[in-house]
């Protein structure tokens, strides 16, 4: 068995940020991530043929809101930069397939920020701050127990199927509530009330699917369009300028308004073709002259969504973590995913908020022991 004072399960933004903070505090930890890359729901694609290796195109969360001060601080601390979401120009509205799209002048959206080069650069910057001996990628947790006051976490290497049991005094779960229930055997350690509460919380992003098309030039801007569109016909229901930098890495992205089941029923190439055709109808024939296009259905990602997420109507996460403070404290268990945040739950800011609270509670325990 391998011993660590703290185990973190989940290598998305919350898990990586938590590991980064523990690294600064010199608290021994192990970060475990089931996928082969970090990021969780922050996922971006980088063009295979691209001289500029600083461009990533976001297929997960994209925006940092003006009031998200924790995210802004993190971006600055990691020497990254923000730029404003491009909103200048007219907005296109598509009512139905039988009428021409309507051009709405001065229909600009709210002020939003993006990470220069794509949000995945933040994940890479966090990973670079960690010791390679303190994390494991491609390793899935398939059993969690607490025996004689010690957490026993069984981890399977997804490449060679070998299994290792790690021990820890403290356990931080930086995962969506329903994913915790699916993979981390709460029947071994959680009360029935806590388990029921975890299952009831919808997973942020689970119902989303995004499409991105990249271009050499921002042809929509040259036409006086913002790259923003709304449609009642689909397949995309909302479209925005997705350029990776203010004046570079030009792209459009859209939220696909189909259920995960509907997306799974057709081929990826067919759905991409439908999206390109919609961009052509909305913004002109130049939309067909794309460089590359990408698609991500989060509802069909088994490490993000469960069946309940695929069938439930969309809802915002709301978890009363204060109502379980005694149980969590007695277990030395900390819930750090975005859905557990007391403010901005379900956003990037929420992931940092929830992680900060977990880190603060953990630090108090270590200060008390030391």
C-alpha positions as CSV (number, residue, x, y, z in Angstrom):
1,X,0.0,0.0,0.0
2,X,1.0,3.6,-0.7
3,X,0.5,6.2,2.0
4,X,-0.3,9.9,1.6
5,X,-1.7,12.4,4.0
6,X,-4.2,13.6,1.4
7,X,-5.8,12.0,-1.7
8,X,-7.5,14.1,-4.3
9,X,-9.8,12.4,-6.7
10,X,-10.6,14.3,-9.9
11,X,-8.2,16.3,-12.1
12,X,-10.5,19.0,-13.4
13,X,-10.1,22.6,-12.5
14,X,-11.0,22.1,-8.8
15,X,-8.7,19.1,-8.3
16,X,-5.7,20.7,-10.0
17,X,-6.2,24.0,-8.2
18,X,-6.5,22.0,-4.9
19,X,-3.3,20.1,-5.7
20,X,-1.5,23.4,-6.6
21,X,-2.5,24.9,-3.2
22,X,-1.3,21.8,-1.3
23,X,1.9,21.9,-3.2
24,X,2.5,25.5,-1.9
25,X,1.6,24.4,1.6
26,X,4.0,21.4,1.5
27,X,1.1,19.0,2.4
28,X,1.8,15.5,1.0
29,X,-0.9,14.5,-1.5
30,X,-1.8,12.3,-4.4
31,X,-4.0,13.5,-7.2
32,X,-5.8,10.8,-9.2
33,X,-7.4,11.3,-12.5
34,X,-9.2,8.6,-14.6
35,X,-8.6,10.2,-18.0
36,X,-5.3,10.4,-19.7
37,X,-5.3,14.2,-19.5
38,X,-6.2,16.7,-16.9
39,X,-9.0,19.3,-17.3
40,X,-12.2,17.5,-16.6
41,X,-14.9,19.6,-18.2
42,X,-12.3,22.1,-19.4
43,X,-11.5,20.5,-22.7
44,X,-10.0,22.1,-25.7
45,X,-8.7,21.0,-29.1
46,X,-5.4,22.2,-30.7
47,X,-5.1,22.1,-34.5
48,X,-2.7,19.4,-35.6
49,X,-1.3,21.7,-38.3
50,X,-0.6,25.0,-36.6
51,X,2.6,27.0,-36.4
52,X,1.3,28.7,-33.3
53,X,1.3,26.2,-30.4
54,X,-0.5,28.7,-28.1
55,X,-3.9,28.3,-29.6
56,X,-6.6,26.1,-28.2
57,X,-10.3,26.0,-29.0
58,X,-12.7,25.5,-26.1
59,X,-15.3,22.7,-26.2
60,X,-16.1,23.0,-22.5
61,X,-16.7,26.1,-20.4
62,X,-15.4,29.3,-22.1
63,X,-16.3,32.4,-20.2
64,X,-15.1,34.2,-17.1
65,X,-17.7,36.7,-15.8
66,X,-16.7,40.1,-14.6
67,X,-17.5,39.3,-11.0
68,X,-15.5,36.0,-11.0
69,X,-12.6,37.5,-9.0
70,X,-11.1,34.2,-7.8
71,X,-10.7,33.1,-11.5
72,X,-9.2,36.4,-12.4
73,X,-6.7,36.2,-9.6
74,X,-5.7,32.6,-10.6
75,X,-5.2,33.6,-14.2
76,X,-2.9,36.5,-13.1
77,X,-1.0,34.3,-10.6
78,X,-0.3,31.8,-13.5
79,X,0.9,34.6,-15.8
80,X,-2.0,34.1,-18.2
81,X,-4.0,36.9,-19.8
82,X,-7.7,37.6,-20.5
83,X,-9.4,39.3,-23.4
84,X,-13.0,40.4,-23.9
85,X,-15.4,38.1,-25.7
86,X,-16.0,39.6,-29.2
87,X,-19.6,41.0,-29.3
88,X,-19.3,44.0,-31.7
89,X,-21.6,43.8,-34.6
90,X,-25.1,42.6,-35.5
91,X,-26.8,39.5,-34.1
92,X,-28.5,36.9,-36.4
93,X,-31.8,35.4,-35.4
94,X,-33.2,32.2,-37.2
95,X,-36.9,31.7,-36.6
96,X,-37.5,28.8,-39.0
97,X,-36.3,27.0,-42.1
98,X,-38.8,28.8,-44.4
99,X,-37.7,32.4,-43.7
100,X,-34.4,34.2,-44.1
101,X,-32.4,34.8,-40.9
102,X,-33.1,38.2,-39.3
103,X,-30.3,40.6,-38.7
104,X,-30.6,42.5,-35.5
105,X,-28.4,45.6,-35.2
106,X,-27.0,46.7,-31.8
107,X,-28.0,43.4,-30.3
108,X,-24.7,43.0,-28.3
109,X,-24.5,40.6,-25.4
110,X,-23.0,41.1,-21.9
111,X,-19.4,41.7,-21.1
112,X,-17.5,38.4,-20.8
113,X,-13.9,37.5,-20.6
114,X,-12.0,34.6,-22.2
115,X,-8.5,33.2,-21.6
116,X,-6.1,34.3,-24.3
117,X,-5.2,31.2,-26.3
118,X,-8.0,29.1,-24.9
119,X,-9.0,28.0,-21.4
120,X,-7.0,24.7,-21.6
121,X,-3.8,26.8,-21.2
122,X,-4.9,27.4,-17.6
123,X,-5.0,23.6,-17.0
124,X,-1.5,23.2,-18.5
125,X,-0.2,26.1,-16.4
126,X,-1.6,24.4,-13.2
127,X,-0.2,21.0,-14.2
128,X,3.2,22.5,-14.7
129,X,3.2,23.7,-11.0
130,X,2.8,20.1,-9.7
131,X,5.5,17.5,-9.0
132,X,5.1,14.6,-11.4
133,X,5.4,12.2,-8.5
134,X,2.2,13.7,-6.9
135,X,-0.3,12.7,-9.6
136,X,-1.5,9.7,-11.6
137,X,-3.3,10.0,-14.9
138,X,-5.3,7.2,-16.6
139,X,-6.1,5.8,-13.1
140,X,-9.7,5.1,-12.1
141,X,-10.9,4.7,-8.6
142,X,-13.2,1.7,-8.3
143,X,-13.6,1.3,-4.5
144,X,-13.4,3.7,-1.5
145,X,-13.6,2.6,2.1
146,X,-12.6,3.9,5.5
147,X,-11.1,1.3,7.8
148,X,-9.8,2.2,11.3
149,X,-10.0,5.9,10.6
150,X,-7.9,5.6,7.4
151,X,-9.2,6.1,3.8
152,X,-8.5,3.1,1.6
153,X,-8.7,4.1,-2.1
154,X,-8.4,1.3,-4.7
155,X,-7.1,2.6,-8.0
156,X,-6.9,0.7,-11.3
157,X,-4.5,1.6,-14.0
158,X,-6.6,1.8,-17.1
159,X,-3.8,0.7,-19.4
160,X,-2.5,-2.5,-17.8
161,X,-5.5,-3.1,-15.4
162,X,-3.1,-3.4,-12.4
163,X,-4.6,-2.3,-9.0
164,X,-3.1,-0.4,-6.1
165,X,-4.6,0.5,-2.8
166,X,-3.6,4.0,-1.5
167,X,-4.1,5.1,2.1
168,X,-4.8,8.6,3.3
169,X,-5.9,10.5,6.4
170,X,-7.9,13.0,4.3
171,X,-9.9,12.6,1.1
172,X,-10.9,15.4,-1.3
173,X,-13.4,14.6,-3.9
174,X,-13.2,17.1,-6.8
175,X,-15.9,15.5,-8.8
176,X,-19.6,16.1,-9.7
177,X,-21.9,14.6,-7.0
178,X,-23.5,12.0,-9.3
179,X,-20.1,10.9,-10.5
180,X,-19.1,10.4,-6.9
181,X,-22.1,8.1,-6.5
182,X,-21.4,6.2,-9.7
183,X,-17.7,5.4,-9.2
184,X,-16.7,6.0,-5.5
185,X,-18.9,3.5,-3.7
186,X,-20.6,5.8,-1.2
187,X,-22.5,2.9,0.2
188,X,-19.2,2.1,2.0
189,X,-18.8,5.5,3.8
190,X,-21.7,7.9,3.3
191,X,-25.0,8.1,5.2
192,X,-28.2,7.4,3.2
193,X,-29.1,11.1,3.5
194,X,-25.8,12.2,2.0
195,X,-26.0,9.6,-0.8
196,X,-29.6,10.7,-1.7
197,X,-28.5,14.4,-1.7
198,X,-25.5,13.6,-4.0
199,X,-27.7,11.8,-6.5
200,X,-30.3,14.6,-6.6
201,X,-27.8,17.3,-7.8
202,X,-27.6,17.7,-11.6
203,X,-24.2,17.7,-13.2
204,X,-23.0,21.0,-14.7
205,X,-22.4,20.7,-18.4
206,X,-23.8,17.2,-18.6
207,X,-26.6,18.2,-21.0
208,X,-24.3,20.4,-23.2
209,X,-22.8,19.7,-26.6
210,X,-20.5,22.1,-28.4
211,X,-19.4,22.5,-32.0
212,X,-16.4,24.6,-33.1
213,X,-15.3,25.6,-36.6
214,X,-12.0,27.4,-37.2
215,X,-11.2,29.9,-40.0
216,X,-8.3,31.8,-41.5
217,X,-10.2,35.0,-41.4
218,X,-13.1,36.3,-39.3
219,X,-15.4,36.8,-42.3
220,X,-18.5,37.4,-40.1
221,X,-16.7,40.4,-38.5
222,X,-15.9,41.8,-42.0
223,X,-19.7,41.7,-42.7
224,X,-20.5,43.7,-39.6
225,X,-21.7,40.6,-37.7
226,X,-20.7,39.7,-34.1
227,X,-20.6,36.0,-34.8
228,X,-23.5,35.7,-32.4
229,X,-26.7,34.0,-33.5
230,X,-29.8,32.4,-32.0
231,X,-31.9,29.7,-33.7
232,X,-35.2,27.9,-33.2
233,X,-34.4,25.4,-35.9
234,X,-31.0,23.9,-35.0
235,X,-29.0,21.9,-34.7
236,X,-27.2,24.7,-32.9
237,X,-29.5,27.0,-30.8
238,X,-26.9,29.6,-29.8
239,X,-23.7,30.6,-31.6
240,X,-20.8,32.9,-30.6
241,X,-17.4,34.1,-31.8
242,X,-14.9,31.5,-30.5
243,X,-11.7,33.0,-31.6
244,X,-8.8,31.9,-29.4
245,X,-7.3,35.4,-29.3
246,X,-8.7,38.8,-29.9
247,X,-7.2,39.0,-33.4
248,X,-6.0,35.5,-34.0
249,X,-7.2,31.9,-34.1
250,X,-10.6,32.8,-35.6
251,X,-13.5,30.5,-34.9
252,X,-17.2,30.2,-34.3
253,X,-18.8,27.9,-31.7
254,X,-22.4,26.8,-31.0
255,X,-24.4,25.0,-28.4
256,X,-26.1,22.0,-30.0
257,X,-29.7,21.8,-29.0
258,X,-30.0,18.0,-29.3
259,X,-30.3,15.5,-26.5
260,X,-27.3,13.2,-25.9
261,X,-29.4,10.3,-27.2
262,X,-30.2,12.1,-30.4
263,X,-26.5,13.0,-30.9
264,X,-25.5,9.4,-30.4
265,X,-28.0,8.3,-33.0
266,X,-26.2,10.0,-35.8
267,X,-22.6,10.0,-37.0
268,X,-20.2,12.7,-35.8
269,X,-19.4,13.6,-39.4
270,X,-23.1,14.0,-40.3
271,X,-23.7,16.3,-37.3
272,X,-20.6,18.4,-38.1
273,X,-21.9,18.8,-41.7
274,X,-25.3,19.9,-40.4
275,X,-23.6,22.5,-38.2
276,X,-21.5,23.9,-41.0
277,X,-24.6,24.1,-43.2
278,X,-26.3,26.1,-40.5
279,X,-23.3,28.5,-40.2
280,X,-23.6,29.0,-44.0
281,X,-27.2,29.9,-43.7
282,X,-26.6,32.3,-40.9
283,X,-23.3,33.9,-41.9
284,X,-22.8,33.2,-45.6
285,X,-21.1,30.8,-47.9
286,X,-17.6,31.6,-46.4
287,X,-18.6,29.4,-43.5
288,X,-18.0,26.4,-45.7
289,X,-14.3,27.3,-46.1
290,X,-13.4,26.2,-42.6
291,X,-10.0,24.8,-41.6
292,X,-11.1,22.3,-39.0
293,X,-14.1,21.6,-36.9
294,X,-14.6,19.8,-33.6
295,X,-17.5,18.4,-31.6
296,X,-17.9,17.4,-28.0
297,X,-21.1,15.9,-26.4
298,X,-20.7,16.0,-22.6
299,X,-23.8,14.0,-22.1
300,X,-22.1,11.0,-23.8
301,X,-19.0,11.3,-21.6
302,X,-19.1,8.6,-19.0
303,X,-16.8,10.5,-16.6
304,X,-19.2,13.5,-16.7
305,X,-22.8,12.4,-17.1
306,X,-24.9,9.5,-15.8
307,X,-28.2,8.3,-17.3
308,X,-30.2,10.6,-15.0
309,X,-28.3,13.6,-16.4
310,X,-29.2,12.6,-19.9
311,X,-32.9,12.4,-19.2
312,X,-33.6,15.1,-16.5
313,X,-34.5,18.6,-17.7
314,X,-31.7,21.1,-17.4
315,X,-31.3,22.5,-13.9
316,X,-28.7,24.5,-12.0
317,X,-26.8,22.6,-9.2
318,X,-27.7,23.4,-5.6
319,X,-26.1,21.4,-2.8
320,X,-26.6,22.3,0.8
321,X,-23.1,21.4,1.9
322,X,-23.5,23.1,5.3
323,X,-26.2,20.6,6.1
324,X,-23.6,17.8,6.0
325,X,-20.7,19.6,7.7
326,X,-20.7,17.3,10.8
327,X,-20.7,14.1,8.7
328,X,-18.0,15.4,6.4
329,X,-15.8,16.6,9.3
330,X,-16.1,13.3,11.1
331,X,-14.9,11.5,8.0
332,X,-12.1,13.9,7.1
333,X,-13.9,14.2,3.8
334,X,-14.0,17.3,1.6
335,X,-16.2,18.0,-1.4
336,X,-14.5,20.4,-3.8
337,X,-16.3,20.1,-7.2
338,X,-18.1,23.2,-8.6
339,X,-21.5,21.8,-7.8
340,X,-20.7,22.0,-4.1
341,X,-19.9,25.8,-4.1
342,X,-22.0,28.0,-1.9
343,X,-21.8,30.7,-4.6
344,X,-21.4,30.5,-8.4
345,X,-22.1,26.7,-8.2
346,X,-21.7,25.2,-11.7
347,X,-19.3,27.8,-13.0
348,X,-15.5,28.0,-13.1
349,X,-15.6,30.4,-10.2
350,X,-17.7,27.8,-8.3
351,X,-14.9,25.2,-8.7
352,X,-12.4,27.6,-7.1
353,X,-14.8,28.6,-4.4
354,X,-15.5,25.0,-3.4
355,X,-11.9,24.1,-3.5
356,X,-10.9,27.1,-1.4
357,X,-13.3,26.1,1.4
358,X,-12.0,22.5,1.3
359,X,-8.4,23.7,1.4
360,X,-9.2,26.0,4.3
361,X,-10.8,23.2,6.3
362,X,-8.0,20.9,5.6
363,X,-5.4,23.5,6.6
364,X,-7.1,23.9,9.9
365,X,-6.8,20.2,10.6
366,X,-3.1,20.2,9.8
367,X,-2.5,23.3,11.9
368,X,-4.3,21.6,14.8
369,X,-2.2,18.4,14.4
370,X,1.1,20.3,14.0
